[in-house]
Amino acid sequence: MNMNRRFGWIFCVLAVAATAVSGCTTNRATGEQSFTAFMSEEDEKRVGAEEHPKMLEAFGGTYDDAALQAYVSEIGRRLVAQSETPNARFQFFVLNDNTVNAFALPGGYIYISRGLIALCEDEAELAGVIGHEIGHVTARHSAQRYSSAMAANIGLTAVGILGSVFGAPSGLGNLASFGAQAALQSYSRAQELEADRLGARYMTRGGYDANGLTDFFAKLDMQNGIEAEMEGRPKGQHSIMSTHPRTTDRIEQARKLAAEQTPPNAKRQRPLFLSQVDGILFGKDPKEGFMKGDTFIHPDLGFRFDFPPDFKINNGKTEIVGTNEKGTTIIFDMESPKVATGMPNLVDYVGRHWGPKANFQPENLERLTINSMEAATGTKRINTRQGERDIRLLAIRAARDRIFRFAFLTDPKVTSEMSLPLRKTTYSFNMLSPGEANDIHPPHIRLRTVKAGDTPTALAAQMPLGKFNDDWFRALNLNVVSDGLAAGETVKVVGN
């Protein structure tokens, strides 16, 4: 290549960079300049349409309640009508997800989990969350983030142009994969504050009490603390905080906006909202199994077993893990049907297939019978990142193609102490008869009318959540509990 052509390519790349720098437009929602040069509004629509099925699959699909779906969509449509793009096409989806979560895809796709709806206490709180997500879309935050990333890419290319005159940015057509990341990664602090302001604007224009958003924040704190305690994890993980970081500035701004913008006779719509959430599924979908007190029940697969008291439980997609403060861990899962079918000898399965790294000796392997089911177990002391642990692997065959598995890990100092509780867990495992499985109903939100003399503790005692009954009752009914329960009020409880 001759020098004239070489410098021509340099000029072209620098010209693209200059175009990027000048690619600012006035944002209709905020009235401010925003940089969206590399994602047009048509691109946003395409990204949303391409990523939408992936979002549904990742978050359990839509919740099967047409009336609730219509209710949420109607709130969303009323809020969009108050926005700067009242004729824009938005779609609203209630996810079959027990976590408290909400997010938006570019192009007007808004997702609200049933777990978040169950936590809300009135329509104003739900409207605040929906308005916030609409604000992310109307302010074109995803387009801003993508364009900024691409501008940085071009800048690096221009700086290194002498090393590669063909270094134009790759990924300009890869908007779809960015869409999923944009939905699930944290927005900047400035964008969160902006979405809060826009959400407050839309909800107050619609006649809602803007205090609904600040009230929801308080419930969110309580819910996150309860679930962190239940699962034995630090507060703040695996919650809406992961995608919507909340700072002191955000809370202070929300309170200020509520004080300044709440219209006269602002609506909360508590009775209407409660009528819509009565009967909503609470906690895990039965297809994933659920906890009832210390008992894990899986109606679809037809089994149940008990954890020892005081264990923190984390029910994942492929396994359920219980831990306690003494360093004991219980891991429960299933072997694949294909492998289970090919393993007729359970002792060999435990010693040679499942636990070969433990190097089980024949004298440490044993056949068992667990509630009329064939079983095998093996024990060994192993080294882990947490230090020495005694491990017991237990396999139970419920059918030719079904092997259920427990792994028990204990600190050697407490192995003897934990022997009886873990044996109780072992022998609590049982298959459900078809009739028993049909009679098991997962927890749902139910409405109760407060009677004279009722207390939060007394009402909470009727719930099936064990030692967390009182905490959950207060989180679900924080507004009325804070004001003092009064006879005739309606509260949410968790029931079967």
N, C-alpha and C positions, 0 to 999 in steps of 0.2 A: 504493500500500500504506500502511495507517495505521501509526502508531508501535507499537501493541500487537502487531500481526502481525509487524512488522519485528523487534522484540525477541524475539518468539517464535522466529523463525528463528535468531537469534543464539544463543538458549538451546539450541536443538536441536543446532546444530553444536558448541557448547561441550560439550554432553552427550556427543556422539560422541567428542570428544577425551578427555573424562574416562573414558569407557569404555575407550578405547585405553590410557590410563595404567594402568588397573586390570587390563588383560588379561594378567596374568602367571600362569603355572601352574608347578607343580613338574615339572621335567624328569625323566622316569623313568630316563634314562641317567645323568644327573649328580647328581640329587638337589638341584639348585639351581633357583632361580627363573629362568624364561626368558619372554620376551615374544613370544607367537605369536598375538596377538589377530586378525590379519587373514588367517591361513592355517590352516584346520583340517586335521586329518589326512585328511579326505575330499578337501579341496582338493589336498593333497599327492599323493594317489593320482591325481587327475584330471590334474594338471600333468604328472606322470611319464608317464602313458599318452599324453597329447597330444604331449609333446616327444620321446618315445622314437624314433619313426620318423625325426624330424629329426636326432637324434644319430647314428643308424645311417648315414644318408645323408651327413652331414658328415664322418664318420670312416671311410669306405670300406666300410661294411657289416660283417657278422660274418665272421670268418675261417673258411674252409671246412675245419674239422677237428673232427668230432663228438666224438672221444675227448678232445681237449684241452678242448673246451667243457664236456664232462661232468666232467672233472677239476677245472676251475676252479669250476664250480657246486657240486661236492661240498665243496670247501674252504670256499666261501662259506656253504653251508648249515650246516656244522659250526660256523663262527664265529658265525653268527646264533643258533644254539642256545645259545651261551654269553653272549648279550647279554641286556639287560633286556626285550627283546621277542622271546622265543624262537619265538613262533608267528607272527610277522609274515611276510608274503609278500615275499621278495626275489627278484630275478631277476639273473643274472650273464651278461655277454656279453663274449666275446673279439672285439675289433675287428681288422679287417684294416688295421691302421695301423702303419707302421714306427717312428713316433715313440714315445718312452718316455712313456706317458701313462696316467692313471687318473682317473676322476671318477664322481660319483654324481648322480642325479636324485632329487628328493623322491619318496616313494612306493616306494622300494626298488629302483631300477634302478642297477646297478653295472656299470661298463665298465672293462675292462682291455685295453690294446693288446697285440698280439703282440710289438711291439718291447720293451715292458716285461718280458714273460714271458721273452723270449730273453736279456735282461740278467741276470735272477735266476739264482742259483746253486743254490738249494735251495727246498724247499717253505716253510720258515719265512720266508724273505724275501718270497715271494709272499703268504703269509698275513698278514704285517705290512702290506703295501699294501692288501690286500682288507679287513682289519680296520679300517684307517684310514678307508676309504670307508664302511664300514658305520657307523662312529662318526659321520660327518657326518649320516647319515640318522637314526640312533636319537636323536641330540642335537637333531634338527630344526633344523639350522643354516639351511637355506633358508627355513623358515618364520620364523625369527628375523629374518633379513635383510629379507625382504619386509615383515614387520610393522613393523619399525623404520622402513623407508622410507615406508610408508603413514602411520605416526604422525607423522613429520616433515612429510609433506604436509598432514595435518590441522592440525598446529600452525601452519603457514604460513597455511592457510585461515582459521583462527580469528583470527590476528593481523590479517589483512586483511579482516575480516568486514564492516566498514562500507563497503568498496569493492565488495563482491559478496556479498550475503547468500545467493546460490545457489552459493557456492564450495565445495560439498562435493567431496571428492577424486574425481577421475576416475581410472579404472584399477583400481577394486576388483575388476572382473570380468576384468581382463586378466592373470590369473595365469599363463597359458600362456607368454606371451612372456617373462615374468620367469623361468620355469623354465629356459629355455635359457641365459639370462644367468647365472643362479645356478650352473649346472653349470660354466661356463667362466670366470667371473670369480674373482678371488682371494677366499678367505675371509679373515676377520680373523685376526690373529696369535693372538688368544685362542682362536678356533674351531679353528685348526690344532693348537694345543697340546692342546686338549680332544679332538680326533679322534685325536691320537697316543696320549693316555692311554687312551682307550676301545679303540683298536686293540690296544694292548699288553695291556689287560685281557682282551680276547676271545681273543687268541692264546695267552696264558699259561694261561688257563682251559682252553683246548683242548690244552694240553700242549706248545706250541711254545716254542722258545728265542727270547726277546724280542730277543736280539742280532741276529736276522735283519733287523730293521728298520734298525738302525744300519749293518750290513754293506751293505744295499742302498743307503743314502745314499752310502757311499764309491764304489760302482760308478756311481751316478748322476753324481757329480762327474767321474769319469773319462770317462764316455760323453758328457757335455755338452761337455767340453773337446775331445774328439776331433771331434765333429760340428761344433763351432764352427770348429775349425781346417780341417776339410774344406771347409766352405762359406764361409770367410772372413768370419765374423760374430762379434760380441762374444759371449763366453761368457754363457750364461743365457737367451738368446732362443730361442723356439720349442722349449721343452722343458717337462717337467713342472714346472719351477720357475716357469713363467708362471702356472700355476693353483695351485701348492702352494709358496708362497714359504718357503724354508727358512732359519731363523735360527740363530744360535749357541745361543739358548735352547732351540730345538726339539731340536737335537742333544744338548745337555747333558741335557735331560729324558729323551730316549730312552735314553741311556746309564744314567741313574739308574734308570729303570723296569726296564731289562734286569737291572741288578744286584739290584734289590729283588724283582722278580716272577718271574724265570725259575725254573720248577719243577725239582725233581730229575729227572734223566734226561730233560731237555727234548729234544724231537725237532727235527731239521733236515730229515730225509727227502730227502737229496741224491740217492741212487740212483733212488728213485721219480720224483722231479722230473725228473731228466735223461732218464729213459726217455720222459717225456711230451713233452719239448721236442726230442728227436732228430728232425730233419727239418723243423722249423718254418722258414718263410720268413724270411730275413734281409734287411733293407733294403726298398727300394721294391717294390711289386707290379709284376710284369712288364707289366701293362697300362699302367703309367706309364713304362716304360723303366727301365734301371738302369745303374750304372757298374760296369765290370769293369776294374780298373786305371785307365788313362787313356782307356778306350774306353766310349762311351755306346752301348748296344744297346737297340733297341726291337723285340722279337720280334713283337708284335702288328701293328705298322705295317710291320715288315719292313725296317729300315734300321740302319746303324751308322756311326759316325764317331769319330775320335780327337781329343781335346783335346791341346794341347801339354803337355809335362811341367810340373809345379809349378803347375797351375791349381787354384783352389778352385772346387768345383762345387756349385751349388744347383739341384736338380731340382724345379721347381715343377709345378703342375697344368697350366699351359698353355705353359710355356716352360722351357728349361734355360739357366742362366747360368753362365758360367765367368769368373773374374777372376784376375789375377796381381798381384804386388807392384809391377809397373812401370806399373800403371794401364791395362792392356789388358783389355777386356771382350769376350766372345763371347756373343751372344744367339742361341739357336736356337729356332724355332717353326715352325708350319705355317699357311698361309693356309686359310680356310674352303673346303670343296669347292665351294660355290655360287659364290664369287668366283673361285676358280681356274678353274672351267669357263668363266667369262665373260672370261678373259684369255688369248686365243690368242697374243698377242705379248709375250714375257717382257721384252724391252727396254722397251717401253711400260709394262709393269706396274711394273718397278723405277723408271723415271724419272717416271712420271705418277701412278701409283696408290699404290704403297708409299712412295716417298720424295719426294713433291712439295715438302715443306717444305725439303728439302735443296737444291732448285733445281738439279738435275743439268743440266749442259750436255751436248749430244749427244756431244761429244768425250770426255766422262768416262763414257760408257755403252758396254758391250761385250758381245758374244755369246761364250759359252763352251760347251765340251762337257765335262761331268764324268762320267767312267766311262760313256760312251755316252748320257748324258742331256743334254737341252737345258738350258742355263743362261744367265743374264745377270747382269751386275754393274755397279755404279756407284760412283764414289768422289767424295768431297767433304770439304773442311775446314769444320767447323761449330763454333759456340760452344755450350758446355754449362755446367751449374752447376759442373762440375769444371774449367772452362777450355776452351781450344781442343782439339779432337779431330779426328783424321782418321777418317772413317767409310767403310767399304766395305759395301754391301748386296749380297748374293748370293742369287739365287733359282734353285732347281733344280726342273725339272718331272719328276716320276717317273711321272705318268699325267695324263690329261686333267683330272682333278679334284683332282690332288695337287701342290701347290707347297710345297716345303720351303725355309726361309729362314734365312740366317745374317746377322747384323749384327756386324761387327768394328769396334771403336772402339779407337784407340790414341792415346797422347800423341804429338804430332808429333816429339818428341825421340827416341822409340823406334820410330817407324813403320818405318824402314828395317831396324832390328834384328829386328823382329817379322815382317817380310815373309815369310821362309821358313817359320817355324813355322805361320803362319796359312795359307799356301798348302798346307802338308802337311795341315792340318785340312780345308781345302776339298776337296782331291783324295782324302781318305780316306773321304769320304761315298760310301756304296754301298748298293744295295738287296740284301737277302738273298734267296737262292732259298728256295723252300718247304722243301727239305731242310735248308738251313742254319738256318732259323728253328726248325725242329723239334728240331735238335740243340743249341740254345742253352738252357741251364738256369740260372735265376737262383740266387744264393747261398742256401744253407740252413744251419741249424745242424746239424753232424754231431758224433758222439761219437768220441773217440779214446782208446785206452788208452796211458798213458805207459809207455815202455820204458826200460830202464836206459840212462843217458847222454843221454836227451832233455832239451832245454832249452826254455824258453819261446820263445826266438828261433828255434830249429830247427823247433818245431811251428808257430809263426806263419808261417814262410816258405812253408808249404804252402797258405796262404790266398790268395784272389784280390783282396785289398784294397790291393795296392801298398804304398806307403810307410807306410800305417796298419796293416799286418798286426800288428806287434808290439804297438801300442797297443790294438787291439781284442782280441787274445788275452788280454792282461793284464786288461782290463776284464771280459771274459766269464768269467774264471777267477781273479778276484782272491783269493779265499779260499785256494785251493790253491797259487797262485803265492806268496802272502805266507808260507805255511807251508813253502815249498820243495817242488818237484815230487818225487814218489816213484814209483818203478816200480810199475805196477799201478793207479794212480789213473786215474780217468776225467776227461777234460777236454772242453770244447766247442771246436770249431773252426768256421770258416766254409768251406764247400765247395760244389761244384756238385751 
